[in-house]
Amino acid sequence: MQGYIYILTNPSFRKDWIKVIITDKQLSDQYEEYNSNAMPVPTRIQATISLPSPEMAEMLMKKFTHQLSLMNCLCNNRFYNITLEYAL
């Protein structure tokens, strides 16, 4: 089973905030589920990273989150206070 990391943006998010989702679901399933949660405008998928397993995706996210914590970037429920350019 593959793992996926999606980087999302939405004009309704606070400035310089992105959402990161880790899942084992295909892009279309996860995207429809996320946008059905009363988002005022559609969310944009800025990047998709496909990995061999969900565990590998989780490990990569832990490293990413640790790096951001060293830089004192805010994180709240996989929302990160960083620019899209930095995340990419």
Secondary structure, DSSP 8 states (H G I E B T S, - for coil): --EEEEEEE-TTS-TT-EEEEEESS-HHHHHHHHHTTT-SS--EEEEEEEES-HHHHHHHHHHHHHHHHHTT--EETTEE-S-HHHH-
